Every structure is written in C-alpha cells, then in structure tokens.
Amino acid sequence: MAGLLLLEACGAFPRLVILRDPLSPAEHTALGAAYEAQGKLDLARAEYEAALAAGESAGPLLGLGNLAVAEGRPWEAEAYFRRALRYDPDSALIRNNLAWTLLLQGKALEEAEALAREALARDARLAPYVRDTLALLAKRRGDLAAARAELEAALAAAPEADIPLRRQLYGHLAAVLREAGEAEAAAAAEGAASTLGPSPSP
C-alpha cells in the first residue's frame, strides 16, 4: 500500500509517522469505476490517480482514458489506453476503446479497424460496442452498407435491458440510413429508439 511520511511533534523530539492508505490499488480502481458510472468524474479521477500512485497498471489507466473521452480529450485518452495496453496486452476492451479514440481524432483509421477486429475476436461479449466502432469506421470510409450491417448485428447482440446502448445504436443506424438516402428506414430506427423505456438510474 502507498504510505505518506509525516513528522509529528512528540515532546522535545519529532516522531516519524507513516500514514497508510487503507485501500488497495484494486479497491481504488473499483471505487473509481463506481463513481464513473454515477457520473461523478472528479471523484473517479481521484480514485484512479490514487491507484496509480502505488504503481502503474491497466485498470486505472483505462479508467483515466475513459474519463478523458467523456470530457472531450481523445488525444489524452489515446495515450492512457496505449499505456494500459502495455500492462494488459490481451485486453479486448482496451483495444476497442483505443480504436474509438483514433476514430474520434480521425487518425490511424487502419490501425483503429485492426484493433477493433482484434477486440471482437478476443471477446464476443463486447460485440455490441465493437461493432458500433466498426460501423462508424465503415461510415467514415463511405461504406454505408457495411456500416448498416455492423449496426444491425450490434443491435441483435445488445442486451434488451441496456437502454442507453440500444438508443445509441439506433441513433447511429438512423444516421447511416439517412446518409444512404433511406429516409423511411431512418425514421423507423429513430422511432424504435423513442419507444425504449427510460434509462435506469445509476
């Protein structure tokens, strides 16, 4: 555990006191993730940074990268995700998130697609998220048919209970369909999004 050294007066002589962090790095990371899910980004950042103070690892770096994306700094997120991948080179999640930051910056798009496809191959549970990434990469290169196929596959894999994810996927699908000139299908996708129930409270 990380320790903080302080000098405390004791009679005529100072005494060295070691204040130890009661939480492990893993516990700080878990608490940071909980705060992040609640939208308490400043508290989440403090916990991730506390975890890093004990030594670098993938979890808090991933968390700080996610915060940077949420706050509109994809270049900073990219740096965090690249560092995280060094500590967990098999992570599908880090690969997808790194691909997303490259997409947001409009750079290294071939690398982004390779990362996303590796993520999909490594962990099928992430399929809705990774296929969303692949869809937007396809849309960016003008392959609207591929983008539509990826989004339809993402919706098929997305849990019914994950309303924010499904709403995002329908929104992306509607945008692809409108760009393809399919106004009725786009309106249907928007209608499907509007019929989803309210998002669950964090």
PyMOL commands that place a pseudoatom at each C-alpha (Angstrom):
pseudoatom trace, name=CA, resn=MET, resi=1, chain=A, elem=C, hetatm=0, pos=[0.000, 0.000, 0.000]
pseudoatom trace, name=CA, resn=ALA, resi=2, chain=A, elem=C, hetatm=0, pos=[1.102, 3.553, -0.581]
pseudoatom trace, name=CA, resn=GLY, resi=3, chain=A, elem=C, hetatm=0, pos=[2.348, 5.343, 2.513]
pseudoatom trace, name=CA, resn=LEU, resi=4, chain=A, elem=C, hetatm=0, pos=[2.674, 9.008, 3.409]
pseudoatom trace, name=CA, resn=LEU, resi=5, chain=A, elem=C, hetatm=0, pos=[5.515, 10.070, 5.704]
pseudoatom trace, name=CA, resn=LEU, resi=6, chain=A, elem=C, hetatm=0, pos=[4.821, 12.846, 8.200]
pseudoatom trace, name=CA, resn=LEU, resi=7, chain=A, elem=C, hetatm=0, pos=[6.712, 14.362, 11.105]
pseudoatom trace, name=CA, resn=GLU, resi=8, chain=A, elem=C, hetatm=0, pos=[4.712, 14.617, 14.306]
pseudoatom trace, name=CA, resn=ALA, resi=9, chain=A, elem=C, hetatm=0, pos=[5.874, 16.507, 17.384]
pseudoatom trace, name=CA, resn=CYS, resi=10, chain=A, elem=C, hetatm=0, pos=[6.230, 14.331, 20.481]
pseudoatom trace, name=CA, resn=GLY, resi=11, chain=A, elem=C, hetatm=0, pos=[7.621, 16.174, 23.479]
pseudoatom trace, name=CA, resn=ALA, resi=12, chain=A, elem=C, hetatm=0, pos=[11.033, 17.560, 22.592]
pseudoatom trace, name=CA, resn=PHE, resi=13, chain=A, elem=C, hetatm=0, pos=[11.578, 15.135, 19.709]
pseudoatom trace, name=CA, resn=PRO, resi=14, chain=A, elem=C, hetatm=0, pos=[9.806, 14.779, 16.364]
pseudoatom trace, name=CA, resn=ARG, resi=15, chain=A, elem=C, hetatm=0, pos=[8.421, 11.341, 15.608]
pseudoatom trace, name=CA, resn=LEU, resi=16, chain=A, elem=C, hetatm=0, pos=[8.131, 9.807, 12.158]
pseudoatom trace, name=CA, resn=VAL, resi=17, chain=A, elem=C, hetatm=0, pos=[4.570, 8.668, 11.440]
pseudoatom trace, name=CA, resn=ILE, resi=18, chain=A, elem=C, hetatm=0, pos=[3.595, 6.540, 8.437]
pseudoatom trace, name=CA, resn=LEU, resi=19, chain=A, elem=C, hetatm=0, pos=[0.023, 7.065, 7.266]
pseudoatom trace, name=CA, resn=ARG, resi=20, chain=A, elem=C, hetatm=0, pos=[-1.026, 4.110, 5.147]
pseudoatom trace, name=CA, resn=ASP, resi=21, chain=A, elem=C, hetatm=0, pos=[-3.732, 4.181, 2.527]
pseudoatom trace, name=CA, resn=PRO, resi=22, chain=A, elem=C, hetatm=0, pos=[-6.404, 1.764, 3.798]
pseudoatom trace, name=CA, resn=LEU, resi=23, chain=A, elem=C, hetatm=0, pos=[-7.445, 0.870, 0.233]
pseudoatom trace, name=CA, resn=SER, resi=24, chain=A, elem=C, hetatm=0, pos=[-5.507, -1.295, -2.185]
pseudoatom trace, name=CA, resn=PRO, resi=25, chain=A, elem=C, hetatm=0, pos=[-4.926, -0.119, -5.785]
pseudoatom trace, name=CA, resn=ALA, resi=26, chain=A, elem=C, hetatm=0, pos=[-7.597, -2.580, -6.940]
pseudoatom trace, name=CA, resn=GLU, resi=27, chain=A, elem=C, hetatm=0, pos=[-10.070, -1.142, -4.433]
pseudoatom trace, name=CA, resn=HIS, resi=28, chain=A, elem=C, hetatm=0, pos=[-9.306, 2.417, -5.558]
pseudoatom trace, name=CA, resn=THR, resi=29, chain=A, elem=C, hetatm=0, pos=[-9.853, 1.337, -9.165]
pseudoatom trace, name=CA, resn=ALA, resi=30, chain=A, elem=C, hetatm=0, pos=[-13.168, -0.346, -8.342]
pseudoatom trace, name=CA, resn=LEU, resi=31, chain=A, elem=C, hetatm=0, pos=[-14.322, 2.726, -6.432]
pseudoatom trace, name=CA, resn=GLY, resi=32, chain=A, elem=C, hetatm=0, pos=[-13.264, 4.936, -9.334]
pseudoatom trace, name=CA, resn=ALA, resi=33, chain=A, elem=C, hetatm=0, pos=[-15.315, 2.808, -11.732]
pseudoatom trace, name=CA, resn=ALA, resi=34, chain=A, elem=C, hetatm=0, pos=[-18.336, 3.108, -9.437]
pseudoatom trace, name=CA, resn=TYR, resi=35, chain=A, elem=C, hetatm=0, pos=[-18.004, 6.894, -9.325]
pseudoatom trace, name=CA, resn=GLU, resi=36, chain=A, elem=C, hetatm=0, pos=[-17.532, 6.977, -13.111]
pseudoatom trace, name=CA, resn=ALA, resi=37, chain=A, elem=C, hetatm=0, pos=[-20.766, 5.014, -13.605]
pseudoatom trace, name=CA, resn=GLN, resi=38, chain=A, elem=C, hetatm=0, pos=[-22.556, 7.572, -11.422]
pseudoatom trace, name=CA, resn=GLY, resi=39, chain=A, elem=C, hetatm=0, pos=[-21.173, 10.480, -13.445]
pseudoatom trace, name=CA, resn=LYS, resi=40, chain=A, elem=C, hetatm=0, pos=[-19.006, 11.691, -10.553]
pseudoatom trace, name=CA, resn=LEU, resi=41, chain=A, elem=C, hetatm=0, pos=[-15.969, 12.192, -12.743]
pseudoatom trace, name=CA, resn=ASP, resi=42, chain=A, elem=C, hetatm=0, pos=[-13.836, 14.238, -10.344]
pseudoatom trace, name=CA, resn=LEU, resi=43, chain=A, elem=C, hetatm=0, pos=[-14.215, 11.612, -7.625]
pseudoatom trace, name=CA, resn=ALA, resi=44, chain=A, elem=C, hetatm=0, pos=[-13.493, 8.864, -10.145]
pseudoatom trace, name=CA, resn=ARG, resi=45, chain=A, elem=C, hetatm=0, pos=[-10.321, 10.631, -11.276]
pseudoatom trace, name=CA, resn=ALA, resi=46, chain=A, elem=C, hetatm=0, pos=[-9.105, 10.964, -7.695]
pseudoatom trace, name=CA, resn=GLU, resi=47, chain=A, elem=C, hetatm=0, pos=[-9.544, 7.232, -7.118]
pseudoatom trace, name=CA, resn=TYR, resi=48, chain=A, elem=C, hetatm=0, pos=[-7.817, 6.228, -10.358]
pseudoatom trace, name=CA, resn=GLU, resi=49, chain=A, elem=C, hetatm=0, pos=[-4.915, 8.543, -9.567]
pseudoatom trace, name=CA, resn=ALA, resi=50, chain=A, elem=C, hetatm=0, pos=[-4.692, 7.087, -6.055]
pseudoatom trace, name=CA, resn=ALA, resi=51, chain=A, elem=C, hetatm=0, pos=[-4.442, 3.620, -7.598]
pseudoatom trace, name=CA, resn=LEU, resi=52, chain=A, elem=C, hetatm=0, pos=[-1.679, 4.789, -9.946]
pseudoatom trace, name=CA, resn=ALA, resi=53, chain=A, elem=C, hetatm=0, pos=[0.240, 6.300, -7.043]
pseudoatom trace, name=CA, resn=ALA, resi=54, chain=A, elem=C, hetatm=0, pos=[1.013, 2.744, -5.936]
pseudoatom trace, name=CA, resn=GLY, resi=55, chain=A, elem=C, hetatm=0, pos=[2.320, 1.812, -9.402]
pseudoatom trace, name=CA, resn=GLU, resi=56, chain=A, elem=C, hetatm=0, pos=[1.048, 1.729, -12.964]
pseudoatom trace, name=CA, resn=SER, resi=57, chain=A, elem=C, hetatm=0, pos=[-1.455, -0.927, -14.004]
pseudoatom trace, name=CA, resn=ALA, resi=58, chain=A, elem=C, hetatm=0, pos=[-4.053, -1.328, -16.731]
pseudoatom trace, name=CA, resn=GLY, resi=59, chain=A, elem=C, hetatm=0, pos=[-7.196, -0.703, -14.650]
pseudoatom trace, name=CA, resn=PRO, resi=60, chain=A, elem=C, hetatm=0, pos=[-6.682, 2.891, -13.516]
pseudoatom trace, name=CA, resn=LEU, resi=61, chain=A, elem=C, hetatm=0, pos=[-5.105, 3.840, -16.853]
pseudoatom trace, name=CA, resn=LEU, resi=62, chain=A, elem=C, hetatm=0, pos=[-8.196, 2.510, -18.610]
pseudoatom trace, name=CA, resn=GLY, resi=63, chain=A, elem=C, hetatm=0, pos=[-10.373, 4.485, -16.208]
pseudoatom trace, name=CA, resn=LEU, resi=64, chain=A, elem=C, hetatm=0, pos=[-8.477, 7.726, -16.788]
pseudoatom trace, name=CA, resn=GLY, resi=65, chain=A, elem=C, hetatm=0, pos=[-8.715, 7.146, -20.529]
pseudoatom trace, name=CA, resn=ASN, resi=66, chain=A, elem=C, hetatm=0, pos=[-12.470, 6.723, -20.280]
pseudoatom trace, name=CA, resn=LEU, resi=67, chain=A, elem=C, hetatm=0, pos=[-12.720, 9.985, -18.335]
pseudoatom trace, name=CA, resn=ALA, resi=68, chain=A, elem=C, hetatm=0, pos=[-10.657, 11.790, -20.972]
pseudoatom trace, name=CA, resn=VAL, resi=69, chain=A, elem=C, hetatm=0, pos=[-13.048, 10.558, -23.684]
pseudoatom trace, name=CA, resn=ALA, resi=70, chain=A, elem=C, hetatm=0, pos=[-16.069, 11.659, -21.643]
pseudoatom trace, name=CA, resn=GLU, resi=71, chain=A, elem=C, hetatm=0, pos=[-14.531, 15.107, -21.222]
pseudoatom trace, name=CA, resn=GLY, resi=72, chain=A, elem=C, hetatm=0, pos=[-13.707, 15.532, -24.910]
pseudoatom trace, name=CA, resn=ARG, resi=73, chain=A, elem=C, hetatm=0, pos=[-9.954, 14.871, -24.886]
pseudoatom trace, name=CA, resn=PRO, resi=74, chain=A, elem=C, hetatm=0, pos=[-9.493, 11.823, -27.146]
pseudoatom trace, name=CA, resn=TRP, resi=75, chain=A, elem=C, hetatm=0, pos=[-5.779, 12.534, -27.682]
pseudoatom trace, name=CA, resn=GLU, resi=76, chain=A, elem=C, hetatm=0, pos=[-5.217, 12.248, -23.937]
pseudoatom trace, name=CA, resn=ALA, resi=77, chain=A, elem=C, hetatm=0, pos=[-7.363, 9.115, -23.802]
pseudoatom trace, name=CA, resn=GLU, resi=78, chain=A, elem=C, hetatm=0, pos=[-5.287, 7.571, -26.582]
pseudoatom trace, name=CA, resn=ALA, resi=79, chain=A, elem=C, hetatm=0, pos=[-2.121, 7.994, -24.513]
pseudoatom trace, name=CA, resn=TYR, resi=80, chain=A, elem=C, hetatm=0, pos=[-3.754, 6.383, -21.464]
pseudoatom trace, name=CA, resn=PHE, resi=81, chain=A, elem=C, hetatm=0, pos=[-5.096, 3.451, -23.490]
pseudoatom trace, name=CA, resn=ARG, resi=82, chain=A, elem=C, hetatm=0, pos=[-1.736, 2.819, -25.160]
pseudoatom trace, name=CA, resn=ARG, resi=83, chain=A, elem=C, hetatm=0, pos=[-0.094, 2.728, -21.737]
pseudoatom trace, name=CA, resn=ALA, resi=84, chain=A, elem=C, hetatm=0, pos=[-2.838, 0.436, -20.408]
pseudoatom trace, name=CA, resn=LEU, resi=85, chain=A, elem=C, hetatm=0, pos=[-2.357, -1.977, -23.304]
pseudoatom trace, name=CA, resn=ARG, resi=86, chain=A, elem=C, hetatm=0, pos=[1.283, -2.438, -22.305]
pseudoatom trace, name=CA, resn=TYR, resi=87, chain=A, elem=C, hetatm=0, pos=[0.127, -3.824, -18.951]
pseudoatom trace, name=CA, resn=ASP, resi=88, chain=A, elem=C, hetatm=0, pos=[-2.748, -5.901, -20.345]
pseudoatom trace, name=CA, resn=PRO, resi=89, chain=A, elem=C, hetatm=0, pos=[-1.845, -6.754, -23.955]
pseudoatom trace, name=CA, resn=ASP, resi=90, chain=A, elem=C, hetatm=0, pos=[-4.686, -9.283, -24.272]
pseudoatom trace, name=CA, resn=SER, resi=91, chain=A, elem=C, hetatm=0, pos=[-7.470, -6.850, -23.337]
pseudoatom trace, name=CA, resn=ALA, resi=92, chain=A, elem=C, hetatm=0, pos=[-10.263, -6.606, -25.899]
pseudoatom trace, name=CA, resn=LEU, resi=93, chain=A, elem=C, hetatm=0, pos=[-11.807, -3.687, -24.012]
pseudoatom trace, name=CA, resn=ILE, resi=94, chain=A, elem=C, hetatm=0, pos=[-8.666, -1.557, -24.164]
pseudoatom trace, name=CA, resn=ARG, resi=95, chain=A, elem=C, hetatm=0, pos=[-8.285, -2.354, -27.868]
pseudoatom trace, name=CA, resn=ASN, resi=96, chain=A, elem=C, hetatm=0, pos=[-11.815, -1.206, -28.648]
pseudoatom trace, name=CA, resn=ASN, resi=97, chain=A, elem=C, hetatm=0, pos=[-11.503, 1.950, -26.571]
pseudoatom trace, name=CA, resn=LEU, resi=98, chain=A, elem=C, hetatm=0, pos=[-8.201, 2.808, -28.239]
pseudoatom trace, name=CA, resn=ALA, resi=99, chain=A, elem=C, hetatm=0, pos=[-9.813, 2.251, -31.651]
pseudoatom trace, name=CA, resn=TRP, resi=100, chain=A, elem=C, hetatm=0, pos=[-12.649, 4.591, -30.624]
pseudoatom trace, name=CA, resn=THR, resi=101, chain=A, elem=C, hetatm=0, pos=[-10.239, 7.378, -29.676]
pseudoatom trace, name=CA, resn=LEU, resi=102, chain=A, elem=C, hetatm=0, pos=[-8.442, 7.060, -33.014]
pseudoatom trace, name=CA, resn=LEU, resi=103, chain=A, elem=C, hetatm=0, pos=[-11.816, 7.265, -34.764]
pseudoatom trace, name=CA, resn=LEU, resi=104, chain=A, elem=C, hetatm=0, pos=[-12.735, 10.382, -32.780]
pseudoatom trace, name=CA, resn=GLN, resi=105, chain=A, elem=C, hetatm=0, pos=[-9.486, 12.005, -33.880]
pseudoatom trace, name=CA, resn=GLY, resi=106, chain=A, elem=C, hetatm=0, pos=[-9.840, 10.851, -37.490]
pseudoatom trace, name=CA, resn=LYS, resi=107, chain=A, elem=C, hetatm=0, pos=[-6.343, 9.373, -37.484]
pseudoatom trace, name=CA, resn=ALA, resi=108, chain=A, elem=C, hetatm=0, pos=[-4.708, 5.965, -37.963]
pseudoatom trace, name=CA, resn=LEU, resi=109, chain=A, elem=C, hetatm=0, pos=[-8.035, 4.530, -39.107]
pseudoatom trace, name=CA, resn=GLU, resi=110, chain=A, elem=C, hetatm=0, pos=[-6.489, 1.332, -40.465]
pseudoatom trace, name=CA, resn=GLU, resi=111, chain=A, elem=C, hetatm=0, pos=[-4.931, 0.722, -37.058]
pseudoatom trace, name=CA, resn=ALA, resi=112, chain=A, elem=C, hetatm=0, pos=[-8.287, 1.507, -35.443]
pseudoatom trace, name=CA, resn=GLU, resi=113, chain=A, elem=C, hetatm=0, pos=[-10.066, -1.095, -37.564]
pseudoatom trace, name=CA, resn=ALA, resi=114, chain=A, elem=C, hetatm=0, pos=[-7.393, -3.704, -36.859]
pseudoatom trace, name=CA, resn=LEU, resi=115, chain=A, elem=C, hetatm=0, pos=[-7.690, -3.036, -33.123]
pseudoatom trace, name=CA, resn=ALA, resi=116, chain=A, elem=C, hetatm=0, pos=[-11.483, -3.317, -33.237]
pseudoatom trace, name=CA, resn=ARG, resi=117, chain=A, elem=C, hetatm=0, pos=[-11.394, -6.579, -35.188]
pseudoatom trace, name=CA, resn=GLU, resi=118, chain=A, elem=C, hetatm=0, pos=[-8.860, -8.000, -32.732]
pseudoatom trace, name=CA, resn=ALA, resi=119, chain=A, elem=C, hetatm=0, pos=[-11.157, -6.948, -29.879]
pseudoatom trace, name=CA, resn=LEU, resi=120, chain=A, elem=C, hetatm=0, pos=[-14.132, -8.685, -31.487]
pseudoatom trace, name=CA, resn=ALA, resi=121, chain=A, elem=C, hetatm=0, pos=[-12.122, -11.871, -31.988]
pseudoatom trace, name=CA, resn=ARG, resi=122, chain=A, elem=C, hetatm=0, pos=[-10.878, -11.853, -28.397]
pseudoatom trace, name=CA, resn=ASP, resi=123, chain=A, elem=C, hetatm=0, pos=[-14.155, -11.224, -26.552]
pseudoatom trace, name=CA, resn=ALA, resi=124, chain=A, elem=C, hetatm=0, pos=[-17.541, -11.765, -28.183]
pseudoatom trace, name=CA, resn=ARG, resi=125, chain=A, elem=C, hetatm=0, pos=[-19.256, -10.251, -25.136]
pseudoatom trace, name=CA, resn=LEU, resi=126, chain=A, elem=C, hetatm=0, pos=[-18.124, -6.827, -26.353]
pseudoatom trace, name=CA, resn=ALA, resi=127, chain=A, elem=C, hetatm=0, pos=[-19.719, -7.353, -29.774]
pseudoatom trace, name=CA, resn=PRO, resi=128, chain=A, elem=C, hetatm=0, pos=[-22.341, -4.558, -29.489]
pseudoatom trace, name=CA, resn=TYR, resi=129, chain=A, elem=C, hetatm=0, pos=[-19.681, -1.985, -28.610]
pseudoatom trace, name=CA, resn=VAL, resi=130, chain=A, elem=C, hetatm=0, pos=[-17.020, -3.201, -31.031]
pseudoatom trace, name=CA, resn=ARG, resi=131, chain=A, elem=C, hetatm=0, pos=[-19.474, -3.489, -33.921]
pseudoatom trace, name=CA, resn=ASP, resi=132, chain=A, elem=C, hetatm=0, pos=[-20.566, 0.089, -33.219]
pseudoatom trace, name=CA, resn=THR, resi=133, chain=A, elem=C, hetatm=0, pos=[-16.921, 1.134, -33.565]
pseudoatom trace, name=CA, resn=LEU, resi=134, chain=A, elem=C, hetatm=0, pos=[-16.566, -0.871, -36.782]
pseudoatom trace, name=CA, resn=ALA, resi=135, chain=A, elem=C, hetatm=0, pos=[-19.786, 0.645, -38.126]
pseudoatom trace, name=CA, resn=LEU, resi=136, chain=A, elem=C, hetatm=0, pos=[-18.579, 4.209, -37.638]
pseudoatom trace, name=CA, resn=LEU, resi=137, chain=A, elem=C, hetatm=0, pos=[-15.239, 3.341, -39.210]
pseudoatom trace, name=CA, resn=ALA, resi=138, chain=A, elem=C, hetatm=0, pos=[-17.106, 1.916, -42.222]
pseudoatom trace, name=CA, resn=LYS, resi=139, chain=A, elem=C, hetatm=0, pos=[-19.309, 5.019, -42.394]
pseudoatom trace, name=CA, resn=ARG, resi=140, chain=A, elem=C, hetatm=0, pos=[-16.249, 7.240, -42.329]
pseudoatom trace, name=CA, resn=ARG, resi=141, chain=A, elem=C, hetatm=0, pos=[-14.746, 5.469, -45.339]
pseudoatom trace, name=CA, resn=GLY, resi=142, chain=A, elem=C, hetatm=0, pos=[-18.085, 5.673, -47.171]
pseudoatom trace, name=CA, resn=ASP, resi=143, chain=A, elem=C, hetatm=0, pos=[-19.114, 2.013, -46.934]
pseudoatom trace, name=CA, resn=LEU, resi=144, chain=A, elem=C, hetatm=0, pos=[-22.668, 2.586, -45.736]
pseudoatom trace, name=CA, resn=ALA, resi=145, chain=A, elem=C, hetatm=0, pos=[-23.777, -0.992, -46.439]
pseudoatom trace, name=CA, resn=ALA, resi=146, chain=A, elem=C, hetatm=0, pos=[-21.061, -2.343, -44.141]
pseudoatom trace, name=CA, resn=ALA, resi=147, chain=A, elem=C, hetatm=0, pos=[-21.914, 0.264, -41.509]
pseudoatom trace, name=CA, resn=ARG, resi=148, chain=A, elem=C, hetatm=0, pos=[-25.574, -0.745, -41.587]
pseudoatom trace, name=CA, resn=ALA, resi=149, chain=A, elem=C, hetatm=0, pos=[-24.717, -4.436, -41.322]
pseudoatom trace, name=CA, resn=GLU, resi=150, chain=A, elem=C, hetatm=0, pos=[-22.460, -3.834, -38.319]
pseudoatom trace, name=CA, resn=LEU, resi=151, chain=A, elem=C, hetatm=0, pos=[-25.100, -1.754, -36.527]
pseudoatom trace, name=CA, resn=GLU, resi=152, chain=A, elem=C, hetatm=0, pos=[-27.831, -4.306, -37.162]
pseudoatom trace, name=CA, resn=ALA, resi=153, chain=A, elem=C, hetatm=0, pos=[-25.531, -7.016, -35.786]
pseudoatom trace, name=CA, resn=ALA, resi=154, chain=A, elem=C, hetatm=0, pos=[-24.728, -4.793, -32.802]
pseudoatom trace, name=CA, resn=LEU, resi=155, chain=A, elem=C, hetatm=0, pos=[-28.427, -4.310, -32.047]
pseudoatom trace, name=CA, resn=ALA, resi=156, chain=A, elem=C, hetatm=0, pos=[-29.019, -8.055, -32.304]
pseudoatom trace, name=CA, resn=ALA, resi=157, chain=A, elem=C, hetatm=0, pos=[-26.278, -8.637, -29.722]
pseudoatom trace, name=CA, resn=ALA, resi=158, chain=A, elem=C, hetatm=0, pos=[-27.109, -5.721, -27.407]
pseudoatom trace, name=CA, resn=PRO, resi=159, chain=A, elem=C, hetatm=0, pos=[-28.938, -6.668, -24.192]
pseudoatom trace, name=CA, resn=GLU, resi=160, chain=A, elem=C, hetatm=0, pos=[-32.555, -5.515, -24.148]
pseudoatom trace, name=CA, resn=ALA, resi=161, chain=A, elem=C, hetatm=0, pos=[-32.005, -4.041, -20.696]
pseudoatom trace, name=CA, resn=ASP, resi=162, chain=A, elem=C, hetatm=0, pos=[-29.112, -1.815, -21.823]
pseudoatom trace, name=CA, resn=ILE, resi=163, chain=A, elem=C, hetatm=0, pos=[-31.274, 1.086, -22.948]
pseudoatom trace, name=CA, resn=PRO, resi=164, chain=A, elem=C, hetatm=0, pos=[-28.509, 3.726, -23.321]
pseudoatom trace, name=CA, resn=LEU, resi=165, chain=A, elem=C, hetatm=0, pos=[-26.514, 1.390, -25.572]
pseudoatom trace, name=CA, resn=ARG, resi=166, chain=A, elem=C, hetatm=0, pos=[-29.522, 0.450, -27.702]
pseudoatom trace, name=CA, resn=ARG, resi=167, chain=A, elem=C, hetatm=0, pos=[-30.539, 4.098, -28.020]
pseudoatom trace, name=CA, resn=GLN, resi=168, chain=A, elem=C, hetatm=0, pos=[-27.020, 4.985, -29.193]
pseudoatom trace, name=CA, resn=LEU, resi=169, chain=A, elem=C, hetatm=0, pos=[-27.011, 2.149, -31.731]
pseudoatom trace, name=CA, resn=TYR, resi=170, chain=A, elem=C, hetatm=0, pos=[-30.398, 3.143, -33.144]
pseudoatom trace, name=CA, resn=GLY, resi=171, chain=A, elem=C, hetatm=0, pos=[-29.185, 6.731, -33.413]
pseudoatom trace, name=CA, resn=HIS, resi=172, chain=A, elem=C, hetatm=0, pos=[-26.092, 5.675, -35.337]
pseudoatom trace, name=CA, resn=LEU, resi=173, chain=A, elem=C, hetatm=0, pos=[-28.192, 3.403, -37.560]
pseudoatom trace, name=CA, resn=ALA, resi=174, chain=A, elem=C, hetatm=0, pos=[-30.608, 6.245, -38.326]
pseudoatom trace, name=CA, resn=ALA, resi=175, chain=A, elem=C, hetatm=0, pos=[-27.694, 8.492, -39.317]
pseudoatom trace, name=CA, resn=VAL, resi=176, chain=A, elem=C, hetatm=0, pos=[-26.281, 5.827, -41.651]
pseudoatom trace, name=CA, resn=LEU, resi=177, chain=A, elem=C, hetatm=0, pos=[-29.675, 5.227, -43.251]
pseudoatom trace, name=CA, resn=ARG, resi=178, chain=A, elem=C, hetatm=0, pos=[-30.283, 8.930, -43.795]
pseudoatom trace, name=CA, resn=GLU, resi=179, chain=A, elem=C, hetatm=0, pos=[-26.887, 9.303, -45.428]
pseudoatom trace, name=CA, resn=ALA, resi=180, chain=A, elem=C, hetatm=0, pos=[-27.787, 6.348, -47.668]
pseudoatom trace, name=CA, resn=GLY, resi=181, chain=A, elem=C, hetatm=0, pos=[-30.996, 8.118, -48.716]
pseudoatom trace, name=CA, resn=GLU, resi=182, chain=A, elem=C, hetatm=0, pos=[-33.295, 5.696, -46.891]
pseudoatom trace, name=CA, resn=ALA, resi=183, chain=A, elem=C, hetatm=0, pos=[-35.465, 8.229, -45.090]
pseudoatom trace, name=CA, resn=GLU, resi=184, chain=A, elem=C, hetatm=0, pos=[-38.264, 5.827, -44.136]
pseudoatom trace, name=CA, resn=ALA, resi=185, chain=A, elem=C, hetatm=0, pos=[-35.876, 3.272, -42.659]
pseudoatom trace, name=CA, resn=ALA, resi=186, chain=A, elem=C, hetatm=0, pos=[-34.070, 6.060, -40.791]
pseudoatom trace, name=CA, resn=ALA, resi=187, chain=A, elem=C, hetatm=0, pos=[-37.359, 7.279, -39.340]
pseudoatom trace, name=CA, resn=ALA, resi=188, chain=A, elem=C, hetatm=0, pos=[-38.169, 3.716, -38.273]
pseudoatom trace, name=CA, resn=ALA, resi=189, chain=A, elem=C, hetatm=0, pos=[-34.825, 3.468, -36.448]
pseudoatom trace, name=CA, resn=GLU, resi=190, chain=A, elem=C, hetatm=0, pos=[-35.493, 6.781, -34.718]
pseudoatom trace, name=CA, resn=GLY, resi=191, chain=A, elem=C, hetatm=0, pos=[-38.959, 5.553, -33.790]
pseudoatom trace, name=CA, resn=ALA, resi=192, chain=A, elem=C, hetatm=0, pos=[-37.520, 2.370, -32.315]
pseudoatom trace, name=CA, resn=ALA, resi=193, chain=A, elem=C, hetatm=0, pos=[-35.175, 4.465, -30.184]
pseudoatom trace, name=CA, resn=SER, resi=194, chain=A, elem=C, hetatm=0, pos=[-38.045, 6.636, -28.974]
pseudoatom trace, name=CA, resn=THR, resi=195, chain=A, elem=C, hetatm=0, pos=[-40.055, 3.615, -27.816]
pseudoatom trace, name=CA, resn=LEU, resi=196, chain=A, elem=C, hetatm=0, pos=[-37.306, 2.463, -25.464]
pseudoatom trace, name=CA, resn=GLY, resi=197, chain=A, elem=C, hetatm=0, pos=[-38.089, 2.938, -21.807]
pseudoatom trace, name=CA, resn=PRO, resi=198, chain=A, elem=C, hetatm=0, pos=[-36.277, 5.389, -19.540]
pseudoatom trace, name=CA, resn=SER, resi=199, chain=A, elem=C, hetatm=0, pos=[-32.649, 4.711, -18.780]
pseudoatom trace, name=CA, resn=PRO, resi=200, chain=A, elem=C, hetatm=0, pos=[-32.148, 3.056, -15.386]
pseudoatom trace, name=CA, resn=SER, resi=201, chain=A, elem=C, hetatm=0, pos=[-30.855, 5.275, -12.605]
pseudoatom trace, name=CA, resn=PRO, resi=202, chain=A, elem=C, hetatm=0, pos=[-27.155, 4.772, -11.811]
for i in range(1, 202): cmd.bond("trace and resi %d" % i, "trace and resi %d" % (i + 1))
show_as sticks, trace
zoom trace
